[in-house]
Amino acid sequence: MLRFLMILPLILWFNVFEVFGQLHKKNKSHELSLVSGGCYYIGELNPNKHLGNNAKLSGGLTYRNNISRRIGFRAGVMYGSAEYWDKNSNDPWRANRNLNFRNDFYEFSFITEVNYFDYQLNSKDKISPYLFSGICYYRMDPQGFTQGNWISLQTLGTEGQWSNSGDQYKLAGFSIPFGFGLKMNMFGFAGISFEWGIRKTWTDYFDDASTVYTNPKDQVHNQGQLSLTLSDPSIDQFRLDSNNPGDINKKNSEGMMRGDPSNNDLYGFALISLNFRLDRPATNCFK
């Protein structure tokens, strides 16, 4: 299904060009939307479960410019948060790995919507499904939990990025959103919409996990004990001997898989929006 949704940009832009020749001033409108819902991610700590009990609260604001009853462009800002713990997994390997992360991030988006039916707020149009895609820019801060505190992970180099400062993953990037929704008129002055969408990123570090464990001696020497603790909190793991720092008295996990670099992370939203028309007074008489 995700592969199908990823071709939405081509489908949407084809419809945009088709509609340009049918524009009429009365079909244009502007909206402001208050947005709230749940946020989640797909990656090393949550490889395939969409939504579920781990969805975190998100919210934002959207401005929409409808150039017709079928095509709209929207710009928005969203706050999202994702938090996952290996210890809650039913997979024994992931439960033993025992990683955790929290990522609070902001997203700035420019998105194209295509309505399946003619639709306009404050009009006779009642309801329409829609598809959407576009481009987003996000800023994130992956953190790990230890000793009662959330610690930012990027500068700790949990997978050896300290060996070359240029190897640190970026905390900002672009993503491609795609998904679908349903919008409805209400009372002549507002509308409501329900939407699900996923974002394809070009990073595998949304959760700070991607490749392999580093040499624990090098990890402590270059980044300190905190970096090692957050790099490998696994239950059956190596430990540093407190009396002989640098000596390993359990197995050394160096080179073992910590993540899966073959797949980049995704994040998504399930949202509800309250939409208000800006360019026409509220009325109960739909025209």
C-alpha positions in Angstrom: 0.0 0.0 0.0 2.9 2.4 0.8 4.3 1.9 -2.7 1.0 2.9 -4.2 0.7 5.9 -2.0 4.2 7.0 -3.0 3.1 7.6 -6.6 0.5 10.0 -5.3 2.6 13.1 -6.2 2.4 12.1 -9.9 -1.3 11.5 -9.7 -2.0 14.7 -7.9 0.0 16.9 -10.2 -1.7 15.4 -13.3 -5.1 16.4 -11.8 -3.8 19.8 -11.0 -2.8 20.6 -14.6 -6.1 19.2 -15.8 -8.1 21.5 -13.5 -6.2 24.7 -14.3 -8.3 25.1 -17.5 -11.6 24.9 -15.5 -10.9 27.6 -12.9 -13.6 30.1 -12.0 -13.5 32.8 -9.4 -16.5 31.5 -7.5 -14.8 28.1 -7.1 -11.8 29.6 -5.2 -11.7 29.9 -1.4 -9.3 30.2 1.5 -9.4 28.3 4.8 -7.7 28.3 8.2 -7.6 24.9 10.1 -6.8 23.9 13.7 -5.3 20.4 13.6 -4.9 17.8 16.3 -4.4 14.0 16.5 -1.9 11.3 17.0 1.7 10.8 15.8 3.8 7.7 15.4 6.8 6.4 13.5 8.0 3.2 11.7 11.6 2.2 12.3 13.9 0.0 14.3 11.9 0.1 17.5 8.5 -0.1 15.7 9.1 -1.9 12.4 5.5 -2.4 11.2 2.8 -1.3 13.5 0.9 1.8 12.4 -0.8 3.9 15.1 -1.7 1.7 18.1 -1.3 2.5 21.8 2.0 4.3 21.2 0.6 7.2 19.2 1.5 10.5 20.8 -0.5 13.8 20.8 0.3 16.2 18.0 -1.2 19.5 16.8 -0.7 22.4 14.4 -2.1 25.1 12.2 -2.9 25.0 8.4 -3.7 27.6 5.8 -5.4 26.3 2.6 -5.8 28.0 -0.8 -8.4 26.2 -2.8 -8.0 27.1 -6.5 -11.1 25.2 -7.4 -13.6 22.8 -5.8 -11.3 19.9 -6.7 -7.8 21.2 -6.1 -6.3 22.9 -3.0 -2.8 23.9 -1.8 -2.0 24.1 1.9 0.8 25.3 4.0 1.1 24.2 7.6 3.2 23.8 10.8 2.9 20.7 13.0 4.3 19.6 16.3 4.8 15.8 16.6 6.2 13.4 19.2 7.2 9.7 19.0 8.3 7.5 21.9 9.0 3.8 21.8 10.6 1.2 24.1 12.1 -2.1 23.1 11.1 -3.6 26.5 7.5 -3.5 25.3 8.2 -5.6 22.2 7.0 -9.1 21.8 10.2 -9.9 19.8 12.7 -11.4 22.2 15.7 -9.9 20.3 14.3 -6.4 20.4 13.3 -6.8 24.1 16.8 -7.9 24.9 18.3 -4.9 22.9 16.4 -2.7 25.3 16.7 0.6 23.4 14.3 3.5 23.9 13.9 6.9 22.4 11.7 10.0 22.3 11.7 12.4 19.4 9.9 15.8 19.7 9.9 17.5 16.3 8.4 20.2 14.2 7.2 19.9 10.6 6.7 22.6 8.0 4.7 21.5 5.0 3.5 22.5 1.5 0.9 20.0 0.3 -1.4 19.5 -2.7 -4.9 18.1 -2.1 -7.2 16.6 -4.7 -10.9 16.1 -3.8 -12.7 13.1 -5.3 -16.0 15.2 -5.5 -16.6 18.9 -5.8 -16.2 20.4 -2.4 -16.1 23.9 -0.9 -16.7 25.2 2.6 -19.8 27.3 3.2 -21.5 25.9 0.1 -24.0 23.2 -1.0 -21.2 20.7 -1.1 -21.5 18.2 1.7 -18.6 15.7 1.7 -15.6 14.5 -0.3 -12.8 12.1 0.1 -9.4 13.5 -0.9 -5.8 12.4 -1.6 -2.7 14.5 -0.8 1.0 14.7 -1.2 3.7 17.4 -1.3 6.9 18.2 0.6 7.8 18.7 4.3 10.8 20.1 6.2 11.3 18.8 9.7 13.5 19.5 12.7 14.0 16.7 15.3 15.8 15.9 18.5 16.1 12.1 19.3 16.6 11.5 23.0 17.3 8.4 25.2 16.1 7.8 28.7 18.5 6.9 31.5 18.7 7.5 35.2 15.5 9.4 35.2 16.4 11.9 32.4 16.0 12.3 28.7 19.3 12.9 27.0 19.8 14.2 23.5 21.6 11.5 21.5 23.0 13.0 18.3 26.1 14.5 19.9 26.8 11.3 21.9 27.7 9.4 18.8 26.0 6.1 19.9 27.1 4.3 16.7 30.6 5.7 16.5 29.9 9.0 14.8 32.4 10.6 17.2 35.2 9.1 15.0 34.5 11.8 12.5 32.4 14.9 13.3 31.1 14.9 9.7 29.5 11.6 10.3 26.9 12.9 12.8 23.4 12.5 11.4 21.5 15.7 10.6 18.7 16.9 12.9 16.8 18.5 10.0 15.7 17.2 6.6 13.0 16.9 4.0 10.2 14.3 3.8 7.5 13.4 1.3 4.0 13.2 2.7 1.2 11.1 1.2 -2.1 9.9 2.4 -5.9 10.4 2.2 -8.7 12.0 4.1 -12.4 12.9 4.3 -13.8 16.4 4.6 -17.3 17.5 5.5 -19.3 20.8 5.7 -20.8 21.7 9.1 -23.4 24.4 9.9 -22.5 26.7 7.1 -19.6 28.3 8.9 -17.0 25.5 9.4 -16.0 22.1 8.2 -14.3 19.1 9.7 -11.8 16.7 8.1 -10.2 13.4 9.1 -6.8 12.5 7.7 -4.2 9.8 7.7 -0.8 10.3 6.2 2.8 8.9 6.3 6.0 10.8 5.7 8.9 9.2 3.8 12.3 10.4 5.2 15.8 10.1 4.0 17.2 9.4 7.5 17.5 6.2 9.5 18.2 8.1 12.7 14.8 9.3 13.6 15.2 6.8 16.5 19.0 7.1 16.7 19.4 3.4 15.7 20.7 2.3 12.3 23.9 0.3 12.0 26.1 -1.7 14.5 27.5 -1.5 18.0 30.9 0.1 18.4 33.9 -1.0 20.4 33.0 -0.2 24.0 36.5 0.8 25.0 36.7 3.3 22.2 33.2 4.5 23.0 34.1 5.3 26.6 37.5 6.8 25.7 36.0 9.1 23.1 32.5 9.9 24.4 32.3 8.8 28.0 30.3 6.3 30.0 27.0 8.0 29.3 27.4 7.4 25.5 28.1 3.7 26.1 25.2 3.3 28.4 22.8 4.8 25.9 24.4 3.0 23.0 23.9 -0.5 24.4 21.5 -0.9 27.4 20.8 -4.5 26.4 20.0 -7.0 29.1 22.6 -9.6 28.1 25.5 -7.4 27.2 29.0 -6.3 28.1 29.6 -4.2 31.2 32.6 -2.1 32.1 34.3 -3.2 35.3 34.0 -0.3 37.7 37.3 -1.3 39.4 39.2 -1.6 36.1 37.8 0.9 33.5 38.3 -0.4 30.0 38.1 -4.1 31.0 35.1 -6.0 29.7 33.7 -8.7 32.0 30.9 -9.8 29.7 30.5 -10.3 26.0 31.6 -7.5 23.6 28.8 -6.5 21.2 31.1 -4.7 18.8 30.0 -5.2 15.2 26.7 -6.8 16.1 23.6 -5.3 14.5 22.0 -2.4 16.5 19.6 -1.4 13.7 18.8 -2.0 10.0 20.5 0.5 7.7 18.6 -0.9 4.6 15.4 0.9 5.5 15.0 4.6 6.4 12.5 5.6 9.1 9.0 6.9 8.4 6.7 9.0 10.6 3.0 9.6 10.3 -0.1 11.3 11.6 -3.8 10.5 12.1 -5.5 13.9 12.4 -8.8 15.7 12.8 -9.1 19.3 11.6 -11.6 22.0 12.3 -11.7 24.2 9.1 -12.9 27.8 8.8 -13.5 29.7 5.6 -11.7 33.1 5.5 -13.0 34.8 2.4 -16.8 34.5 2.8 -19.0 35.4 5.8 -20.6 32.5 7.7 -24.1 31.6 6.5 -26.6 28.8 7.0 -27.8 29.3 3.4 -25.5 27.1 1.3 -25.2 28.4 -2.3 
